[in-house]
Amino acid sequence: MTIVKMMSTIKHVPQRTCVACRQVKDKRQLVRLVRLADGGIEVDSDGGKAGRGAYLCPLPQCWQTGLVAGRLEHALRTSLTRENRERLIEFGKKLDRELVS
């Protein structure tokens, strides 16, 4: 097999940057959050929702930095409501428990 043919069989893996730790990782290794038309923020588990997106690592320190330090709000160009922030913090804690088990 020639080098050209081998290179053409390599599949492109999309890369994204965590807004908290700034590490570049495969898109599927990160959690996508999306700003909806009404200004709310949701976790986009399948990566297909329309709206401005931002990515966080599934690590507690990244969720803490992203939510508390305001990096997520800056990346999504919106403000989090108290309820939205609490819901996202709970989601981040659930991710942490899944990593431990």
N, C-alpha and C positions, 0 to 999 in steps of 0.2 A: 504494500500500500504506500503510495507516495505521501510526502509531507503535506501537500496541498489538500489531498483527499482526507487525511486525518484531521486537519484543522477545520475542514468544513463540517465534520461530524460533531464537533464540540458545541454543546448547546449553551446559549447565552443565558446567564442567571442574572436577573435584575438586582441591582444593589441600591440600598437606601441607607440614610444616616439617622441614627438615633438623635432626637433633639436634645436629650439630656447629656449623654456621655460623648456624643459626636463620633462614635465609632461607626464605620461603614461595614454593613453586614448584608448577607443575602436577604432579600425582601421577605421571604417566608420565615426568617428567624425573628422578625420584629412584629410588634403589634401595631396595626394601623388605627389611628383615630381620625375621624372625619368631622368637619364642621358642616352642619346641615344648613339648609336655606333659612330656617327660623333662628339660626344663631346657636342652637344647641350642639353639643359634642357627643358623639357615640363611638363605641368600639366597632370597627368594621372587620368582623371576623373572616369574611370571605374575600375582602379586598376589592369589592365591586361597587360599593356605594358611591354615588355622585357627590361631589363636594371637595373642598380643600382638605387635603390629608397631611398628617404628620405621623411619624413613627417613633415608638419607644421600645427599648429592650424589655423582655419579660422579667426584669430584675427589680427588686424593691427599691434599690437606690436610684435607679433611673426614673421610676414612677414618682418617687419622692421629689427628686430634682425637677422633673418635668412639671409636676403639679404645684409644688410649693414655690419654687423659684420663678414661676411664670414663663418658663420656656415654651411650654405647650401653647399657652395663650398667645404668645408672640408669634409662634410658627403658624398657628391657625388664624391669626388676626381677629381674635374675638376675646370676650371676657367670659370666664366660667361663673355660673351661678353657684350658690352654696350647695344646692341639691345635686347639681351636675358634678361638682368637685367631689362630694362625698361618695357618689355612685362610682366615679372613676377610681377613687382611693380604694373602695371595697373590691372593685375588679382587680386592681393591682395586688391586693392582699390575697385574693383567690389564686392569682397566678403564682404567687410566692409559695402557697401551700401545695400547688400542683408540682412545682419544681422539687420540693422537699420529699414528696411521696414517691 
